[in-house]
Every structure is written in C-alpha cells, then in structure tokens.
Amino acid sequence: MPRPPDDAPPGGGALEPPLWEQLADAAAARRAADPPNAERLQKVLAIRGYGSRRVCEELIAAGRVTVNGEVAVLGRRVDTEVDLVEVDGAPVGTKPGLVYYLLNKPPGVVTTAKDTHGRPTVIDLVPSEPRVFSVGRLDSETEGLLLLTNDGELANRIAHPRHGLDKEYLVTVTGMVAAGALRRLRDGVELDDGPTAPAKVSQPSPGVLRITIHEGRNRQVRRMCEAVGHPVTRLVRTRIGPLSDRRLKPGTWRHLEQDEVRALAAATA
C-alpha cells in the first residue's frame, strides 16, 4: 500500500492551499465584485466637495450615505456611471461630465432648444457641448434666472411639484396694488386651470411686487396678476430655491459651485 505524503493532512483530506494563493484568490474575488470603474466612496464624496476624506468617512460611518438606496459602509466602492449616491437623502452628482449653468435670460429669448420662427434660444447662450436642457421654462418676454444642465435626475426633482421648490419673481404691474388684491394673491386666485396655491407676496414700492410661488404652471405669475386687475409690464425671476445672483448680467451665464449643486439637491431631497 502506498505511503501518504509526509505533508498530507490527518485523515487523508485535501491539502489547504498556501496562504499566498488564498490571498490572491480573495483579491481576485474582490476585483470581480467591484465594477471596473469603481472608486472608494469617501474619495467620490471628497471630490464632490463634501469635505476631506476623513470627514467623508465620518459621514459614511454615521449612516448618512446611501448607495442605490442601501446604507453604505466604510470601504464601499461605487461606479460613478451607474450608482446613485445620496447624502441625507439628497443625490450627489457623481456621474462624470455633468454640468450646471445658471443663466440670466434676457427678454426676447425662448427656452426651447430650437425655434421655428428663428428667435434666439437659451441654448444659443451657453456652451454647445455637452448638450444641456433648461429646467422649467420662462416665456419669451420673462427675464431672469434659469438653470440648464444635463443632469436629468436632479432636473426631474427640481421640476416635480411635490418638492415645492420656491421661485421668486420681481414683478412690475400697472397701477398700485391695493391690500385686497395682495391678499387674494397670497391666498390663491382662481385661474382657468384651477385655484393657485398660497403665495408669498409683498409690494416693496408702488406697482412693484415680489412674488414667491412653488407651482410651475404656464405663465402663472402673469395670469395671477391679470386676475386681480394688474397686468404685468415686466417680469424677472430672481431666485430658484437656494440659487440667486444679483451680479449675473443679462445674457451671461456661469457654472454652479459645488455647494450650490448640493443645496439644490438638499432642497429637493
């Protein structure tokens, strides 16, 4: 009868692989489990401006970060092309190539991508690449702030009425608005598509109103003012949620800062 090898385990069981082979197999399994473009979660958060890697590790350890709806753990790796990363319920713009432009739209410019009448569009006023779209609309003669981006997920959250993102307007109307008309604007006025939600309305000077709404109906502010007998002669959007910029000149644009993108995401969380 053949003699078993000297290094055979008792009972004739299979030999355990050497430690270096076990480590190599474990590393290969980890690589197989991670997407090819995966990065450490704390690195992704740090790049997006959430603080140093140590601060980002503390966010993860505190259970404030989720990946695809699951609470993340330290050491988690994510693929920025496909994974949804959120901090305190607010999405983090992790996909590469996302851009966010804040434009001060001048009058006479339309918010469609193309215009059959040959009028200038907001797309003409920002870089042509990458392709972006406007979040919401301003009619041709309305001026003021407009957000353009290629981040469809954040755009949908901003546009969805359930998030109630405030939009503030400076409105010049005909005549001085009496207290009763101001009260009607605040409480809601009846339009052909139903009553408006309560709004914040003040009159800083005669015939000039500051109106804040969170609905997004077509030409809503103009129709509200007409309904109380004060047609609009000039309409300027001055704020979109946390975004405002009094120094941005008409017809010009700028990139949003990372903290502004985070504030927008938080406002719609």
Sequence and secondary structure as in RCSB ss.txt:
>XXXX:A:sequence
MPRPPDDAPPGGGALEPPLWEQLADAAAARRAADPPNAERLQKVLAIRGYGSRRVCEELIAAGRVTVNGEVAVLG
RRVDTEVDLVEVDGAPVGTKPGLVYYLLNKPPGVVTTAKDTHGRPTVIDLVPSEPRVFSVGRLDSETEGLLLLTN
DGELANRIAHPRHGLDKEYLVTVTGMVAAGALRRLRDGVELDDGPTAPAKVSQPSPGVLRITIHEGRNRQVRRMC
EAVGHPVTRLVRTRIGPLSDRRLKPGTWRHLEQDEVRALAAATA
>XXXX:A:secstr
     TT  GGG      HHHHHHHHHHHHHHHS TTEEEHHHHHHHTTS  HHHHHHHHHTT EEETTEE  TT
 EEETTT  EEETTEE   STT  EEEEEE TT BSSSS TT   BGGGGS SSS  EESS   TT EEEEEEES
 HHHHHHHH GGG   EEEEEEESS   HHHHHHHHH  EETTEE    EEEEEETTEEEEEE    TTHHHHHH
HHTT  EEEEEEEEETTB  TT  TT EEE  HHHHHHHHHHT 
